[in-house]
């Protein structure tokens, strides 16, 4: 039976920038199943433009990069993207609304961004979204996450989550414990 070869590429902080992504984009496109971590690199939206239309990218870690709302247009062209980490970036609600067009997105990690509970609620349009990791959560974001039907995994962390969130969490019957 056929096998899938996974390619995991992870860079040291600061090692990669936009020019590197443009120079090696064609090589990366040839990899069959890609897990790519650009965590804490110097990549901006300009570098992400080299990845547009990549049909082999399934996991993308952009945490700690210079990602901004306008850059999400490059990410939404990644039709096979299933897992995304946008922690410690400059994105806001507008970017999360843009991510809702990713039909294969099954997991998203959001931490230390400008996104609000309303932005998290925009992810309800992601049909395959099964798990969310939300750091800096509060009671309002828990209530909004409750609108995400079909979540089986949820990780919340935040000093502002109180017992007032328990009814909303209890309603999330699809969560697997």
GULUMSE-845277 format. One record per residue (C-alpha): chain; x, y, z; residue number from 1. Coordinates in Angstrom, 1 decimal. Layout:
N
 chain     px     py     pz   n
     A      X      Y      Z NUM
...
//
This chain:
177
 chain     px     py     pz   n
     A    0.0    0.0    0.0   1
     A    1.2    3.6   -0.6   2
     A    3.1    5.4    2.0   3
     A    3.2    9.1    2.7   4
     A    6.6   10.7    3.4   5
     A    6.5   13.5    5.9   6
     A    8.9   16.4    5.7   7
     A    9.3   18.4    8.9   8
     A   11.3   21.6    8.4   9
     A   12.1   23.8   11.5  10
     A   14.5   26.7   11.6  11
     A   16.4   28.3   14.4  12
     A   15.1   31.7   15.4  13
     A   16.1   34.3   12.9  14
     A   17.6   31.9   10.4  15
     A   15.0   32.4    7.7  16
     A   13.8   35.6    6.1  17
     A   11.6   36.5    3.1  18
     A   14.5   36.2    0.6  19
     A   15.2   32.7    1.7  20
     A   11.6   31.6    1.2  21
     A   11.6   33.1   -2.3  22
     A   14.9   31.5   -3.2  23
     A   13.8   28.0   -2.0  24
     A   10.0   28.1   -2.6  25
     A   10.2   25.8   -5.6  26
     A   12.3   23.2   -3.7  27
     A    9.7   23.3   -0.8  28
     A    6.9   22.8   -3.3  29
     A    8.4   19.5   -4.4  30
     A    8.1   17.9   -1.0  31
     A    5.2   15.6   -0.6  32
     A    3.7   16.3    2.8  33
     A    5.1   19.3    4.6  34
     A    5.2   20.4    8.2  35
     A    6.8   23.8    8.3  36
     A    7.8   25.8   11.4  37
     A    8.8   29.4   10.8  38
     A    8.5   30.2   14.5  39
     A   10.5   33.2   15.6  40
     A   12.0   33.8   12.1  41
     A   12.2   37.1   10.2  42
     A    9.4   36.1    7.8  43
     A    6.9   38.7    6.8  44
     A    3.9   38.7    4.4  45
     A    6.3   39.3    1.6  46
     A    8.0   35.9    2.3  47
     A    4.7   34.2    2.7  48
     A    3.8   35.2   -0.9  49
     A    6.3   32.7   -2.0  50
     A    4.2   29.9   -0.5  51
     A    0.9   30.9   -2.2  52
     A   -0.8   27.8   -3.7  53
     A    1.5   25.3   -2.0  54
     A   -0.5   22.1   -2.3  55
     A    1.7   20.1    0.1  56
     A    1.6   22.2    3.3  57
     A   -0.4   20.7    6.1  58
     A    1.1   22.4    9.2  59
     A    2.4   25.9    9.5  60
     A    3.8   27.6   12.6  61
     A    4.0   31.3   12.2  62
     A    4.3   32.1   15.9  63
     A    6.6   35.0   16.7  64
     A    6.8   36.2   13.0  65
     A    5.9   39.6   11.7  66
     A    2.5   38.3   10.4  67
     A   -0.1   41.1   10.0  68
     A   -3.8   41.0    8.9  69
     A   -3.1   41.7    5.3  70
     A   -0.7   38.7    5.1  71
     A   -3.5   36.3    5.7  72
     A   -4.4   36.4    2.0  73
     A   -1.2   34.4    1.4  74
     A   -2.3   31.8    4.0  75
     A   -5.8   31.4    2.6  76
     A   -4.3   30.2   -0.7  77
     A   -3.0   27.1    1.1  78
     A   -5.8   24.7    0.4  79
     A   -4.3   21.7    2.3  80
     A   -3.4   23.6    5.4  81
     A   -4.8   21.7    8.4  82
     A   -3.0   23.2   11.4  83
     A   -1.9   26.8   12.0  84
     A   -0.2   28.6   14.8  85
     A   -0.5   32.4   14.7  86
     A    0.6   33.1   18.3  87
     A    2.6   36.2   19.1  88
     A    1.8   37.9   15.8  89
     A    0.1   41.2   14.9  90
     A   -3.1   39.6   13.6  91
     A   -6.5   40.8   14.7  92
     A  -10.2   39.8   14.2  93
     A   -9.9   40.7   10.5  94
     A   -7.3   38.0   10.0  95
     A   -9.3   35.4   11.8  96
     A  -12.3   36.1    9.6  97
     A  -10.0   35.6    6.6  98
     A   -8.9   32.2    7.9  99
     A  -12.5   31.0    7.9 100
     A  -12.1   30.3    4.2 101
     A   -9.6   27.5    4.9 102
     A  -11.7   24.4    4.3 103
     A   -9.1   21.9    5.6 104
     A   -8.2   23.8    8.8 105
     A   -8.7   21.5   11.7 106
     A   -6.6   23.1   14.4 107
     A   -5.6   26.7   15.2 108
     A   -3.5   28.1   18.0 109
     A   -4.1   31.7   19.0 110
     A   -1.9   33.4   21.8 111
     A   -0.9   36.9   22.4 112
     A   -2.5   38.5   19.3 113
     A   -4.8   41.4   18.9 114
     A   -7.7   39.0   18.3 115
     A  -10.8   39.4   20.4 116
     A  -13.6   37.0   21.3 117
     A  -15.6   38.2   18.2 118
     A  -12.7   37.3   16.0 119
     A  -12.5   33.8   17.5 120
     A  -16.3   33.4   16.8 121
     A  -15.5   34.0   13.1 122
     A  -13.8   30.6   13.0 123
     A  -17.3   29.0   13.1 124
     A  -17.1   29.2    9.3 125
     A  -14.3   26.7    9.3 126
     A  -16.1   23.4    8.5 127
     A  -13.3   21.0    9.6 128
     A  -12.2   22.9   12.7 129
     A  -11.9   20.3   15.5 130
     A   -9.6   21.8   18.0 131
     A   -8.6   25.3   19.2 132
     A   -5.8   26.4   21.6 133
     A   -6.6   29.8   23.0 134
     A   -4.3   31.5   25.4 135
     A   -5.2   34.7   27.2 136
     A   -8.8   33.4   27.2 137
     A  -11.6   35.0   29.3 138
     A  -15.2   34.3   30.0 139
     A  -16.3   36.1   26.8 140
     A  -14.0   34.1   24.6 141
     A  -15.2   30.9   26.2 142
     A  -18.8   31.9   25.4 143
     A  -17.8   32.6   21.7 144
     A  -15.9   29.3   21.4 145
     A  -19.1   27.6   22.5 146
     A  -20.4   28.7   19.0 147
     A  -17.8   26.5   17.3 148
     A  -19.9   23.4   16.7 149
     A  -18.1   20.1   16.5 150
     A  -15.0   20.9   18.6 151
     A  -13.5   17.8   20.0 152
     A  -10.4   19.4   21.4 153
     A  -10.1   22.7   23.4 154
     A   -7.2   24.1   25.4 155
     A   -7.9   27.3   27.2 156
     A   -5.5   29.2   29.4 157
     A   -6.1   32.6   30.9 158
     A   -6.3   34.3   34.3 159
     A   -9.7   35.8   33.4 160
     A  -11.6   32.5   33.0 161
     A  -13.9   32.1   36.0 162
     A  -16.6   29.7   37.1 163
     A  -19.0   31.8   35.0 164
     A  -17.6   29.9   32.0 165
     A  -18.7   26.5   33.3 166
     A  -22.2   26.5   31.7 167
     A  -20.8   27.3   28.3 168
     A  -18.2   24.6   28.6 169
     A  -20.8   22.1   29.8 170
     A  -22.8   22.8   26.6 171
     A  -19.9   21.8   24.4 172
     A  -20.9   18.1   24.3 173
     A  -18.7   17.3   21.3 174
     A  -15.5   17.8   23.4 175
     A  -13.6   14.6   24.1 176
     A  -12.2   14.4   27.6 177
//
